[in-house]
Amino acid sequence: MKKSPFKAYDLRGKVPEELNEELAYRIGRAYVDFFNPRRVAVGRDIRLSGTSLCVALQDGLTSRGADVEDVGVCGTEELYFATFHLKLDGGIMVTASHNPKNYNGMKFVREKGIPISSDTGLMEIERLCEIQDITEPAGKGKVECIDVRRDYIHHLMNYVDPDSLKPYRIVVNAGNGCAGPVLDLLETRLPFELIKVDHEPDGNFPRGVPNPLLPENRANTADEVLRSKADLGLAWDGDFDRCFFFDENGRFIESYYIVGFLAGEILKDNPGDKIVHDPRLRWNTIEVILDHGGTPVQSKSGHAFIKEKMRQVDAVYGGEMSAHHYFRDFSYCDSGMIPWLMMVRSMSRTGRKLSELVEERMSRYPISGEINKEIVSPQDSIDKLRSLYQDKARVVDETDGLTMEFDTWRFNVRMSNTEPVVRLNVEARGDMDLVRKKTRDIEQNL
């Protein structure tokens, strides 16, 4: 049986086996049939299959009478920006983010950048794609190429005051993805020296598909930070909706601690506001939010679910330990550019290095780092863990996978929505040895 590329909150699959021009055309047609939009933004990342898939997608959209605003090659957040900034009726980004280069996919939004997930129309689009089209279109829409990058850069500059920033040396690694051109434009407006690594967009991904979550993909950024004596290192995935941080020592900073840090910074300017977080790692985030007078709100992991929860409670910020950061001022969408701009703003204000800003929190709540494991029967393994630990657990939470909390440590294990793996995260209170021991114990029982 052919594997469906439709996932819980987006579409991803191998090209052309699971995603091809015919399906892209049907998706465009189904999107209009279900949502009835008048104007739809379409963008793509630099994957080699992106152009032909975009053309087919646009043909499907216009065949049902919708007009297409073609954003061209861009980051996912630029597509979101075009949708809410231009007050369009929806948007579709052709991207597979950090998946291997023979993959592609799509992310779907409605007006204002509201995400479309399996609960809000994605499964209906899949169903409509399977229906043979026998109706005649009322009229064909048109395609117009647009450029929103200037307005997008202007929006990003609202998060910093260039005159108050220190002239940092910053290593920026675009991973041959889409971030390079945006960084070039920001460089002309900011007082930084940007040291560029794998900067040119290249869908062949000569250094491998950009995914800084993988430890083996971090060395070239870390080494350049040390070689150039930089103040900070940054790396992005292919469509740059995730930003990863390296301190001045070339040390990779887990995004979990960035979530807590940004939550605290944002609450300084938005006292008493709500912050949305995912359940995989949460003790540090919750403590920071409460210490700054905010209200923590938990959501299921995944961009569609985080954004939906943020809108429900009107949260000012949402963060996932997977390096997705969401902002109310960005129409509740995620951005890989806003986080680092906020970080250098804070570094400049305080005169402190990144390591100094996060060290205490890292020591207070050490973590395992996310461990991915392929398992034949993932649900059976999760059920086994539940039975092993439930008598001792103070908290059992199944918001997303299985979370179990004890006096001095906790863990979350969940099935991936995008890959055939189980993901494990372990956290403790000030005891890295305990993290290592409990991680070994759980892995042995998975």
KOLVOVO-340583 format. One line per field, with one value per residue (C-alpha): residue number from 1; residue in one letter; x, y, z. Coordinates in Angstrom, 2 decimals, m for minus. Last residue first. Example, Ala and Ser with C-alpha at 12.3 -4.5 7.8 and 13.67 -1.06 7.14 Angstrom:
// KOLVOVO-340583
num = [2;1]
residu = [s;a]
xx = [13.67;12.30]
yy = [m1.06;m4.50]
zz = [7.14;7.80]
// end
This chain:
// KOLVOVO-340583
num = [446;445;444;443;442;441;440;439;438;437;436;435;434;433;432;431;430;429;428;427;426;425;424;423;422;421;420;419;418;417;416;415;414;413;412;411;410;409;408;407;406;405;404;403;402;401;400;399;398;397;396;395;394;393;392;391;390;389;388;387;386;385;384;383;382;381;380;379;378;377;376;375;374;373;372;371;370;369;368;367;366;365;364;363;362;361;360;359;358;357;356;355;354;353;352;351;350;349;348;347;346;345;344;343;342;341;340;339;338;337;336;335;334;333;332;331;330;329;328;327;326;325;324;323;322;321;320;319;318;317;316;315;314;313;312;311;310;309;308;307;306;305;304;303;302;301;300;299;298;297;296;295;294;293;292;291;290;289;288;287;286;285;284;283;282;281;280;279;278;277;276;275;274;273;272;271;270;269;268;267;266;265;264;263;262;261;260;259;258;257;256;255;254;253;252;251;250;249;248;247;246;245;244;243;242;241;240;239;238;237;236;235;234;233;232;231;230;229;228;227;226;225;224;223;222;221;220;219;218;217;216;215;214;213;212;211;210;209;208;207;206;205;204;203;202;201;200;199;198;197;196;195;194;193;192;191;190;189;188;187;186;185;184;183;182;181;180;179;178;177;176;175;174;173;172;171;170;169;168;167;166;165;164;163;162;161;160;159;158;157;156;155;154;153;152;151;150;149;148;147;146;145;144;143;142;141;140;139;138;137;136;135;134;133;132;131;130;129;128;127;126;125;124;123;122;121;120;119;118;117;116;115;114;113;112;111;110;109;108;107;106;105;104;103;102;101;100;99;98;97;96;95;94;93;92;91;90;89;88;87;86;85;84;83;82;81;80;79;78;77;76;75;74;73;72;71;70;69;68;67;66;65;64;63;62;61;60;59;58;57;56;55;54;53;52;51;50;49;48;47;46;45;44;43;42;41;40;39;38;37;36;35;34;33;32;31;30;29;28;27;26;25;24;23;22;21;20;19;18;17;16;15;14;13;12;11;10;9;8;7;6;5;4;3;2;1]
residu = [l;n;q;e;i;d;r;t;k;k;r;v;l;d;m;d;g;r;a;e;v;n;l;r;v;v;p;e;t;n;s;m;r;v;n;f;r;w;t;d;f;e;m;t;l;g;d;t;e;d;v;v;r;a;k;d;q;y;l;s;r;l;k;d;i;s;d;q;p;s;v;i;e;k;n;i;e;g;s;i;p;y;r;s;m;r;e;e;v;l;e;s;l;k;r;g;t;r;s;m;s;r;v;m;m;l;w;p;i;m;g;s;d;c;y;s;f;d;r;f;y;h;h;a;s;m;e;g;g;y;v;a;d;v;q;r;m;k;e;k;i;f;a;h;g;s;k;s;q;v;p;t;g;g;h;d;l;i;v;e;i;t;n;w;r;l;r;p;d;h;v;i;k;d;g;p;n;d;k;l;i;e;g;a;l;f;g;v;i;y;y;s;e;i;f;r;g;n;e;d;f;f;f;c;r;d;f;d;g;d;w;a;l;g;l;d;a;k;s;r;l;v;e;d;a;t;n;a;r;n;e;p;l;l;p;n;p;v;g;r;p;f;n;g;d;p;e;h;d;v;k;i;l;e;f;p;l;r;t;e;l;l;d;l;v;p;g;a;c;g;n;g;a;n;v;v;i;r;y;p;k;l;s;d;p;d;v;y;n;m;l;h;h;i;y;d;r;r;v;d;i;c;e;v;k;g;k;g;a;p;e;t;i;d;q;i;e;c;l;r;e;i;e;m;l;g;t;d;s;s;i;p;i;g;k;e;r;v;f;k;m;g;n;y;n;k;p;n;h;s;a;t;v;m;i;g;g;d;l;k;l;h;f;t;a;f;y;l;e;e;t;g;c;v;g;v;d;e;v;d;a;g;r;s;t;l;g;d;q;l;a;v;c;l;s;t;g;s;l;r;i;d;r;g;v;a;v;r;r;p;n;f;f;d;v;y;a;r;g;i;r;y;a;l;e;e;n;l;e;e;p;v;k;g;r;l;d;y;a;k;f;p;s;k;k;m]
xx = [11.95;12.93;16.70;16.23;14.31;17.08;19.83;17.95;17.35;21.07;22.18;19.62;20.56;24.20;23.14;21.60;20.21;16.53;16.13;14.98;14.61;13.44;12.60;11.40;9.99;10.67;8.97;9.21;6.81;4.35;6.97;5.79;6.18;8.26;8.40;10.51;10.77;13.26;13.65;10.26;8.76;7.08;5.73;4.86;3.52;2.78;1.40;m1.24;m0.82;0.20;1.07;2.22;3.57;4.97;5.95;3.09;3.06;6.69;6.84;3.25;3.67;7.01;5.45;2.60;5.17;6.93;3.66;2.81;6.17;5.90;8.90;10.98;13.28;14.87;15.31;16.91;16.22;18.82;19.26;18.45;19.94;17.56;19.41;22.73;21.20;19.28;22.45;24.36;21.75;22.60;26.26;26.82;25.15;27.60;26.51;26.65;23.08;21.45;23.68;23.19;19.45;19.25;21.49;18.97;15.92;17.44;18.29;14.69;13.07;14.86;13.70;10.04;6.89;3.43;1.13;0.38;4.02;3.20;1.78;5.11;6.01;9.41;10.22;13.56;12.59;12.24;9.04;8.13;5.04;4.82;2.27;m0.54;m4.06;m5.58;m7.26;m4.85;m1.86;m3.53;m4.09;m0.53;0.90;m1.30;m0.41;3.29;3.64;3.74;0.49;m0.06;0.67;m0.12;2.26;0.97;3.39;4.70;8.38;9.15;6.10;7.37;10.90;9.62;7.36;10.16;12.63;10.19;8.87;10.59;8.43;5.17;5.08;4.96;2.51;3.22;0.43;0.79;1.13;3.76;4.34;7.66;9.48;7.35;9.13;12.54;11.46;9.80;12.83;15.11;12.84;12.53;16.30;16.86;14.81;16.70;19.75;22.78;25.55;28.95;31.27;32.85;31.11;27.74;26.05;22.36;19.88;17.15;14.07;11.72;14.79;13.39;16.49;17.31;19.17;22.47;23.72;27.02;27.80;30.60;33.00;36.66;36.97;38.36;36.18;32.91;34.01;34.50;31.02;29.33;31.21;30.72;26.94;25.68;26.91;24.89;21.61;19.33;21.32;19.32;20.57;20.54;24.10;27.16;26.56;22.81;21.89;19.18;21.84;21.25;24.63;25.75;27.45;29.19;29.05;30.89;28.52;30.14;27.34;26.15;22.72;20.92;23.10;23.47;19.70;19.67;22.44;20.79;17.61;19.56;21.30;18.31;16.96;19.14;22.84;23.16;22.42;25.31;25.80;28.88;28.43;31.02;29.20;29.11;26.92;23.27;21.63;21.72;20.22;17.05;15.64;12.33;10.82;13.66;11.97;8.92;11.06;12.74;9.30;8.25;11.36;10.88;7.29;8.01;5.11;4.68;1.06;m0.81;m4.37;m7.62;m9.61;m13.37;m16.40;m14.35;m16.00;m16.80;m15.57;m12.71;m12.05;m12.05;m8.83;m7.57;m10.85;m10.02;m6.54;m7.93;m10.49;m7.66;m5.91;m9.07;m8.90;m8.15;m5.49;m3.87;m4.34;m2.49;m3.89;m1.51;m3.90;m6.15;m5.65;m2.42;m0.89;2.58;3.74;6.22;9.43;11.74;14.73;16.87;16.46;14.05;15.10;12.33;10.30;9.03;6.31;4.58;0.84;m1.05;m4.54;m7.20;m4.77;m4.55;m1.30;0.56;m1.17;m0.40;2.88;4.18;3.30;5.15;8.09;7.95;8.41;11.57;11.56;11.92;8.97;6.24;3.69;0.37;m2.17;m5.73;m8.38;m10.80;m10.76;m8.16;m6.14;m5.42;m4.61;m2.33;m0.62;0.08;1.45;3.76;4.83;5.63;7.74;9.71;10.16;11.76;15.27;14.77;15.39;12.28;8.92;6.18;2.47;0.15;m3.58;m6.23;m9.98;m10.21;m13.03;m11.69;m12.68;m12.83;m9.89;m7.61;m8.85;m7.75;m4.34;m3.95;m4.98;m2.27;0.32;m0.80;m0.20;3.11;4.56;4.55;4.75;6.95;8.09;9.51;9.49;6.96;5.88;2.50;1.65;0.02;m0.75;0.77;m0.35;2.42;0.38;2.36;1.33;0.00]
yy = [0.73;m0.83;m0.50;3.06;3.86;2.65;4.36;7.69;7.26;6.85;9.72;12.15;11.10;11.86;15.29;16.20;19.73;18.78;16.26;16.01;13.12;13.34;10.39;10.40;7.26;6.87;6.39;10.11;13.07;12.85;11.26;8.84;10.11;9.62;12.22;11.93;13.31;13.70;14.73;14.09;12.05;13.00;10.84;12.13;9.73;10.80;14.30;15.39;12.00;13.22;11.01;13.01;11.81;8.66;5.71;3.32;4.44;3.55;0.03;m0.05;3.22;2.15;m1.01;0.97;3.16;0.08;m1.43;1.86;1.90;m1.61;m2.07;0.67;3.23;5.40;9.15;10.63;14.29;15.87;14.21;17.23;19.26;21.59;23.83;23.57;24.61;27.41;28.81;28.67;30.43;34.15;33.67;31.35;33.90;36.56;39.40;43.13;43.36;45.45;44.17;40.52;41.15;42.69;39.94;37.38;39.21;39.29;35.61;34.71;36.90;35.18;31.57;32.55;30.72;32.19;33.73;36.62;37.71;40.04;37.01;35.26;31.61;29.93;26.51;25.21;21.54;22.47;24.22;27.83;30.01;33.76;36.51;34.04;34.97;31.95;30.31;31.92;30.46;27.03;26.99;28.12;25.36;22.71;23.68;23.98;20.61;19.45;19.28;22.38;23.52;27.00;28.78;32.03;34.91;36.65;36.47;33.71;31.82;31.87;30.91;27.99;26.73;26.81;25.02;22.25;21.80;19.31;17.18;18.84;21.77;25.42;28.32;31.59;33.76;37.40;38.77;41.33;41.90;43.76;41.71;38.75;38.74;38.37;35.57;33.60;34.17;32.60;29.65;28.88;29.34;26.77;24.17;25.07;23.19;25.44;24.07;25.01;26.92;28.73;32.01;30.27;28.29;28.82;27.14;28.87;27.09;28.45;28.71;26.79;24.59;24.45;27.28;27.89;30.64;31.19;33.96;36.21;35.00;34.15;33.34;29.85;29.12;30.18;28.46;25.15;25.34;26.05;23.29;20.88;21.10;18.64;15.49;16.45;16.31;19.15;21.33;19.97;21.35;18.54;17.55;19.70;19.87;20.44;19.88;22.51;25.20;28.56;30.24;30.61;27.38;29.42;33.22;35.30;38.20;41.32;43.05;46.67;45.90;47.36;46.08;42.71;42.28;42.18;39.59;37.55;37.37;36.19;33.45;31.95;29.84;26.75;26.17;25.29;28.92;29.02;32.42;33.08;36.35;39.00;41.51;45.26;46.08;46.92;50.08;52.02;49.06;49.14;45.64;43.77;46.24;45.40;42.11;43.93;46.03;42.82;41.37;44.56;44.36;40.63;40.88;40.46;39.36;37.23;37.18;34.05;34.24;32.42;30.37;30.61;28.57;25.39;22.43;19.47;15.89;15.77;12.24;12.22;11.12;14.67;15.48;12.96;14.37;17.91;16.69;15.16;18.53;20.41;21.48;18.38;16.98;20.40;23.76;26.65;30.17;32.47;35.41;33.71;29.96;28.04;24.96;23.48;21.39;18.63;17.56;14.62;13.50;16.04;14.29;15.97;19.19;21.50;19.51;22.64;23.92;26.63;27.08;30.23;31.44;34.09;36.96;39.94;41.16;41.04;37.83;35.69;37.35;36.87;33.18;32.76;34.69;32.39;29.37;30.83;32.04;31.10;32.58;34.62;33.72;35.40;33.00;33.88;31.23;30.16;26.39;25.86;28.64;26.51;23.36;25.22;26.82;23.40;22.14;25.14;24.80;21.10;21.88;24.58;22.73;19.56;20.98;22.01;25.72;26.50;27.27;29.89;30.15;32.87;32.35;34.85;34.14;31.25;28.64;26.54;23.03;23.34;25.74;23.41;20.43;22.02;22.91;19.44;17.84;19.77;18.77;15.14;15.23;17.07;14.49;13.46;9.85;8.16;11.37;12.71;11.17;12.54;15.35;17.01;19.10;19.00;15.36;13.94;13.61;11.95;8.73;5.53;3.42;0.00]
zz = [25.16;28.47;28.10;26.88;30.06;32.38;30.38;30.47;34.19;34.86;32.60;34.05;37.59;36.83;35.54;38.91;39.39;39.25;36.46;32.83;30.39;26.77;24.51;20.91;19.28;15.58;12.21;11.25;10.93;13.84;16.09;18.77;22.29;25.42;28.17;31.30;34.84;37.65;41.30;42.93;40.07;36.79;34.00;30.53;27.91;24.35;24.03;26.53;28.22;31.69;34.66;37.69;41.05;39.45;41.66;40.86;37.20;36.51;35.06;33.77;31.91;30.49;29.07;27.52;25.77;24.41;23.19;21.48;19.70;18.23;15.88;17.49;15.88;18.55;18.77;21.89;22.61;24.87;28.24;30.36;33.21;35.12;37.59;35.80;32.47;34.17;35.74;32.47;30.30;30.32;31.20;28.24;25.94;27.06;29.36;28.63;29.94;27.22;24.41;25.35;25.60;22.14;20.80;22.10;20.77;17.30;17.67;18.48;15.75;12.86;13.08;13.30;14.30;13.79;16.41;14.01;14.27;17.19;19.00;18.65;18.17;18.66;17.19;18.44;19.11;22.81;21.82;22.53;22.62;23.13;23.86;24.56;23.44;25.27;22.26;19.79;21.61;21.76;18.00;17.38;19.57;17.93;14.36;15.15;16.82;20.44;22.45;24.51;28.07;29.36;31.74;33.28;33.79;36.89;35.96;38.47;37.18;33.60;34.64;36.73;33.95;31.39;33.65;34.54;30.99;28.74;26.42;27.45;24.98;26.05;25.77;27.59;29.05;30.10;33.63;32.71;28.97;28.66;31.29;30.20;26.85;28.43;30.75;27.97;25.75;28.39;29.02;25.31;24.84;27.59;25.72;22.55;23.77;23.62;21.39;22.81;20.47;23.43;22.53;22.77;20.01;19.22;16.88;14.83;13.46;10.76;8.57;5.54;5.40;9.12;10.76;12.54;14.85;16.65;19.14;20.32;17.64;18.21;14.48;14.99;18.03;16.41;13.19;15.00;16.56;13.22;11.35;14.25;14.55;11.94;13.71;16.78;14.80;15.89;13.51;10.56;7.27;4.66;3.92;3.26;m0.51;0.01;m3.67;m3.22;m2.90;m1.20;m0.58;3.04;3.95;6.69;6.90;9.47;10.14;11.57;13.40;13.51;11.97;8.96;6.08;7.80;7.87;4.07;3.84;6.60;4.52;1.47;3.50;5.33;2.45;2.79;2.11;5.82;6.71;9.18;10.80;12.94;14.82;15.67;17.86;17.35;20.37;19.82;21.17;17.89;16.01;18.15;17.92;17.53;15.05;12.66;11.89;10.50;8.15;6.95;6.14;4.34;2.14;1.65;0.42;m3.29;m5.48;m8.61;m9.81;m10.88;m12.22;m11.50;m13.99;m14.10;m13.03;m13.23;m15.03;m12.85;m13.39;m10.89;m9.63;m5.84;m4.13;m3.62;m1.84;0.88;1.42;1.60;4.14;6.17;6.23;7.24;10.88;12.95;10.63;10.69;8.98;10.55;10.97;9.08;9.28;6.69;6.29;6.50;4.89;5.10;2.14;1.41;m0.26;0.11;m1.99;m0.10;3.25;5.73;7.47;6.18;3.63;1.92;m0.41;1.61;1.08;2.02;2.84;2.42;1.99;4.31;2.72;6.04;7.21;4.16;3.18;6.73;6.74;3.44;4.88;7.92;5.68;4.22;0.63;m3.02;m4.92;m3.20;m5.91;m5.07;m6.55;m7.56;m6.88;m9.60;m9.25;m11.97;m10.30;m7.25;m9.22;m11.62;m8.61;m7.12;m10.45;m10.76;m7.13;m7.55;m10.61;m8.78;m5.49;m6.82;m6.52;m2.91;m2.38;m0.31;m1.84;m1.71;m2.51;m1.23;m1.82;m2.94;m3.28;m0.82;m0.91;1.99;0.86;m2.92;m2.97;m1.02;m3.07;m6.35;m5.00;m3.52;m6.83;m8.66;m6.05;m6.40;m10.14;m9.73;m7.35;m3.70;m2.47;m5.09;m6.81;m4.53;m1.06;1.37;3.65;4.29;7.33;10.74;11.58;8.40;4.78;2.72;2.44;2.03;m0.97;0.00]
// end
